[in-house]
Amino acid sequence: MCSWANFYRRLANEARERAARASNVSIKDKFEAVAKEWSALAVWAELKRSSPSTATEVDTREANRTWAS
């Protein structure tokens, strides 16, 4: 069974591929933004899986760092 982090990474990769195929710049930007959000969620899921007792504040900071990039 695959982890949620891997599932979210696959969704991020799909969004990146769709962004690469998009001819409309606005649509391309939206897919790239969605890919960043899925990637951030993958990071969060990985952190939760590796240390479920960690406070969500730490998880949120890591996700925000990924979104900002």
C-alpha positions as CSV (number, residue, x, y, z in Angstrom):
1,M,0.0,0.0,0.0
2,C,1.4,3.4,-0.9
3,S,1.6,6.2,1.6
4,W,-0.4,9.4,1.4
5,A,2.8,11.3,0.8
6,N,3.5,9.3,-2.4
7,F,-0.1,9.8,-3.5
8,Y,0.2,13.6,-3.1
9,R,3.6,13.5,-4.9
10,R,1.9,11.7,-7.8
11,L,-0.8,14.4,-8.0
12,A,1.9,17.1,-7.9
13,N,3.8,15.4,-10.8
14,E,0.5,15.2,-12.8
15,A,-0.1,18.9,-12.2
16,R,3.4,19.7,-13.3
17,E,3.0,17.6,-16.5
18,R,-0.3,19.3,-17.2
19,A,1.4,22.7,-16.7
20,A,4.1,21.8,-19.2
21,R,1.4,20.9,-21.8
22,A,-0.7,24.0,-21.2
23,S,-0.5,26.6,-23.9
24,N,-2.4,29.3,-22.0
25,V,0.0,31.0,-19.5
26,S,-2.8,31.6,-17.0
27,I,-3.7,27.9,-17.0
28,K,0.0,26.9,-16.8
29,D,0.4,29.2,-13.7
30,K,-2.6,27.6,-12.0
31,F,-1.3,24.1,-12.6
32,E,2.1,25.1,-11.2
33,A,0.4,26.5,-8.1
34,V,-1.6,23.4,-7.7
35,A,1.6,21.3,-8.0
36,K,3.2,23.3,-5.2
37,E,0.3,22.8,-3.0
38,W,0.2,19.0,-3.6
39,S,4.0,19.0,-2.9
40,A,3.5,20.8,0.4
41,L,0.8,18.4,1.4
42,A,3.2,15.5,0.6
43,V,5.8,17.0,2.9
44,W,3.2,17.5,5.6
45,A,2.0,13.8,5.2
46,E,5.6,12.6,5.4
47,L,6.3,14.6,8.5
48,K,3.1,13.3,10.1
49,R,4.0,9.7,9.2
50,S,7.5,9.9,10.5
51,S,6.6,11.6,13.8
52,P,2.9,11.5,14.5
53,S,3.3,13.0,18.0
54,T,4.9,16.2,16.6
55,A,3.0,19.4,17.0
56,T,1.2,20.6,13.9
57,E,3.0,23.9,14.2
58,V,6.2,22.3,13.0
59,D,4.3,20.6,10.2
60,T,2.7,23.9,9.2
61,R,6.0,25.7,9.1
62,E,7.5,23.0,6.8
63,A,4.4,23.1,4.5
64,N,4.6,26.9,4.3
65,R,8.2,26.8,3.4
66,T,7.4,24.4,0.5
67,W,4.5,26.7,-0.6
68,A,6.7,29.7,-0.6
69,S,9.3,28.1,-3.0
